[in-house]
Amino acid sequence: MPPFYTRYGFSRTSGTGADLAIAPYPELAVEGTLRATVVASAIDLVGGFHTREIAGTDATFTSDLSLRIPNPGMPEKIEARGELLRAGRRLITTSVTLETDGVPYAYGTTTFSRIARRGDEAPDIASLSTPVVIERHPLDRPLIEEVGIEVIEPASGLVRVPLRSALLNPEGVMQGALVALVVECAALALADAGLPGAQVVTELDLRYLASASIGPVESHAVWVGRPADRMIRVELRDSGRENRLTTLALLRVAGAPE
C-alpha cells in the first residue's frame, strides 16, 4: 500500500524555490478547513528532505514536531520551503514555512534523531530518499473514515484506531503521517464536547516517544487550564503493547472559520 502522505495532495516542486506543493481537497478538511494533520505531514516531509541531504545512510526518526497556523482555511494551493537550522551527530533540526500566494499560512519545526548504522547494514542512499515524483492517491471519502478512526468517548478525548497493514510503514509500525491525525481527532473530540461551535486545531506540538506496532492505538485528552483557554494535552498509547505510551502532544484549538 502507498504511504498515507501520498493521499494528502502533495507534489515535489522544481524551479519555484519551494520543496513541496499541497493541493488541498474536501476529503482532507474538517469543518471546511484543511486539517492540521496535512500541514504537520508536509512539515515532517520537507524537514526530512533537508535532513536526508546530510544524514547519508544514517537512520533518521522524527523526535518532535511543532506547527502554528494563525488563520486556518482551505487554500487552493500551499507551497512549503524548508531550512536547515542545526546539524549535529545525533540531532538535526529544520524549519518549514508554508505560504499561499506568497502570504504566510503556517510555520513549523522538526527535530530528527540520527543513528549511525553498521557498515554491513547501510542501505543505498537513494532507497532512503523520498521519490522526486510523489504519486498521488486521492481519497474518495473523508480521511478519518479511510483510516478507520472511531470516536469512543468525546468527553475524555478517547478515540481508537485498529492497526492494519495499510496503516503501517515497511518497518511494521504505524506511519508517522497518521500519528498527528489520531492526536488531532482526540483533541477535536474533546473540544467539540466542551466548547460551543465547531473547532479546528491551530497549534500542535508533538513528541514521538515510541512506535505503535500492535494496536489498537487509543488516545486520552485533557484540558490544560479551563476549556475557555482552548489548550489540550493528548496521549497516545498502543494498547496491544501493555498500553505503551507512544506520543505526547499539546494543542490549541480555535473556532472554525465561518
C-alpha positions in Angstrom: 0.0 0.0 0.0 1.3 3.5 -0.7 2.2 5.7 2.3 -0.5 8.0 3.5 1.3 11.1 2.7 0.5 10.3 -1.0 -3.1 10.9 -0.1 -2.5 14.5 1.0 -2.3 16.2 -2.3 1.5 16.6 -2.1 3.8 17.1 -5.1 7.6 17.8 -5.3 8.4 21.1 -6.9 11.2 22.4 -9.1 12.2 25.9 -10.3 9.9 27.7 -7.8 12.2 27.7 -4.8 9.7 25.5 -2.9 10.3 22.0 -1.7 6.7 20.8 -1.7 3.3 21.9 -3.0 0.0 21.0 -1.5 -3.3 21.0 -3.4 -6.0 20.6 -0.7 -9.3 18.9 -1.5 -12.5 18.4 0.5 -11.7 14.9 1.9 -8.7 16.4 3.8 -10.9 19.0 5.5 -12.6 19.3 8.9 -15.4 21.9 9.2 -14.4 23.2 5.7 -10.8 23.8 6.9 -7.6 21.9 5.9 -6.7 19.5 8.7 -3.7 20.4 10.8 -2.6 16.8 10.1 -1.9 17.6 6.5 0.2 20.6 7.4 2.1 18.5 10.0 2.8 15.8 7.4 4.1 18.4 5.0 6.4 19.9 7.7 7.7 16.4 8.5 8.3 15.5 4.9 10.1 18.8 4.0 12.2 18.6 7.1 13.1 15.0 6.1 14.2 16.2 2.7 16.8 18.5 4.3 17.7 16.0 6.9 18.4 13.3 4.4 20.8 15.5 2.4 23.3 15.5 5.3 22.4 12.2 7.1 23.9 9.9 4.5 23.0 6.3 5.3 22.3 7.1 9.0 18.8 6.1 10.2 16.6 9.1 11.0 13.5 9.3 13.1 11.2 12.3 13.8 11.5 13.0 17.6 9.4 16.2 17.7 7.4 18.5 15.5 5.7 21.8 16.1 3.3 23.9 13.9 1.4 27.1 14.1 -1.5 28.0 11.8 -2.6 31.6 12.6 -5.5 31.8 10.1 -6.7 28.2 9.2 -8.6 27.9 6.0 -8.8 25.9 2.7 -6.4 27.5 0.2 -6.3 26.2 -3.3 -2.5 25.7 -3.1 0.2 25.9 -0.5 3.9 25.9 -1.0 6.4 24.7 1.6 10.0 25.7 1.9 12.5 24.2 4.4 15.7 25.4 6.0 18.3 23.5 8.0 18.8 25.1 11.4 21.2 22.7 13.2 23.1 19.6 12.0 24.6 17.6 14.8 25.8 14.0 15.1 22.7 13.0 17.0 20.0 15.6 16.2 19.1 17.6 13.1 16.6 20.5 13.3 14.8 22.1 10.4 12.3 24.9 10.0 9.5 24.9 7.4 7.5 27.9 6.1 4.2 27.3 4.3 2.7 30.1 2.0 -0.3 30.5 -0.1 0.0 33.1 -3.0 3.1 34.5 -1.2 1.3 35.0 2.1 2.4 33.0 5.1 -0.1 30.3 6.0 1.8 28.2 8.6 5.2 27.7 10.2 6.7 24.6 11.7 9.9 23.0 13.0 11.1 19.4 13.2 13.9 17.6 15.1 15.2 14.3 13.8 17.2 11.8 15.7 20.1 10.5 13.8 21.5 7.0 14.4 24.6 5.6 12.6 24.1 2.2 11.0 26.7 -0.6 11.0 28.7 -0.8 7.7 27.1 -4.1 6.7 23.6 -2.6 7.4 23.9 0.6 5.4 21.4 0.7 2.5 21.8 2.6 -0.7 21.1 6.3 -0.1 18.7 6.5 -3.0 16.4 3.9 -1.3 16.1 6.2 1.8 15.1 9.4 0.0 11.6 10.5 -0.8 10.9 10.0 -4.5 11.4 13.0 -6.7 7.9 12.4 -8.1 5.3 11.7 -5.4 2.5 9.6 -6.8 -1.0 10.9 -5.9 -3.6 8.6 -4.4 -6.5 10.9 -3.6 -9.2 9.9 -1.2 -12.9 9.3 -2.2 -14.1 9.6 1.4 -13.1 11.6 4.5 -9.7 10.9 5.8 -10.8 9.6 9.2 -13.1 7.1 7.5 -10.3 5.9 5.3 -8.0 5.4 8.3 -10.8 3.9 10.5 -10.7 6.2 13.5 -13.6 5.8 15.8 -14.6 8.4 18.5 -15.4 6.3 21.6 -15.9 8.9 24.4 -15.7 12.6 23.4 -15.7 13.9 27.0 -12.3 12.2 27.6 -10.9 12.6 24.1 -10.9 8.8 23.6 -10.6 7.8 20.0 -9.4 4.4 18.7 -7.8 3.1 15.6 -7.0 -0.6 15.0 -3.7 -1.1 13.2 -3.8 -2.9 9.8 -1.3 -3.3 7.1 -2.4 -0.2 5.2 -1.6 1.9 8.2 1.9 0.5 8.8 5.3 1.5 7.2 7.8 -1.0 5.9 9.2 -1.5 9.4 5.8 -2.7 10.6 4.9 0.3 12.8 2.2 3.0 12.4 3.0 5.5 9.7 4.2 8.9 11.1 1.7 10.7 8.8 -1.1 9.2 10.8 0.1 9.9 14.4 -0.9 13.6 14.0 -4.3 12.6 12.7 -5.1 10.5 15.7 -3.9 13.3 18.0 -6.0 15.8 16.1 -9.1 13.7 16.2 -8.7 13.2 20.0 -8.3 17.0 20.6 -11.3 17.9 18.4 -13.5 15.3 20.1 -12.7 16.8 23.5 -13.0 20.4 22.1 -16.4 19.8 20.4 -17.7 18.2 23.6 -16.6 21.1 25.8 -16.9 24.3 23.7 -19.7 25.9 21.7 -19.4 25.6 18.0 -17.1 23.6 15.8 -13.4 23.7 16.5 -10.2 23.3 14.4 -6.5 22.8 15.5 -4.3 25.9 15.1 -1.2 24.9 17.2 0.4 21.5 17.6 3.5 20.3 19.4 4.2 16.5 19.0 6.7 14.4 20.9 7.3 11.0 19.4 8.3 8.7 22.2 7.9 5.2 20.8 6.4 3.4 17.8 2.9 1.7 17.7 3.0 -1.7 16.2 0.2 -3.9 17.5 -2.8 -1.7 18.4 -5.4 -0.7 18.7 -4.0 2.8 19.3 -6.1 4.8 21.8 -6.0 8.4 23.0 -6.7 10.3 26.1 -7.2 14.1 26.1 -7.5 16.6 28.9 -7.8 20.4 29.1 -4.8 22.4 30.1 -6.5 25.0 32.3 -10.1 25.8 31.5 -11.9 24.8 28.3 -12.1 28.5 27.5 -8.3 28.6 27.3 -8.6 26.2 24.4 -5.3 24.3 25.2 -5.4 20.5 25.2 -2.9 17.7 26.1 -3.2 14.4 24.3 -1.5 11.0 24.9 -1.5 8.1 22.5 -0.9 4.5 23.7 -0.5 1.2 22.0 -3.0 -1.0 23.9 -1.6 -4.2 22.4 1.9 -3.5 23.9 1.0 -3.2 27.5 -0.6 0.2 27.0 2.8 1.6 26.0 2.9 5.5 25.7 3.9 6.3 22.2 3.1 10.0 21.7 2.6 13.1 23.8 1.1 16.3 22.3 0.0 19.8 23.2 -2.6 21.5 21.0 -4.6 24.7 20.8 -7.9 24.9 19.1 -10.0 27.8 17.8 -13.5 28.2 16.4 -13.8 27.0 12.9 -13.9 29.8 10.3 -17.4 30.6 9.1 
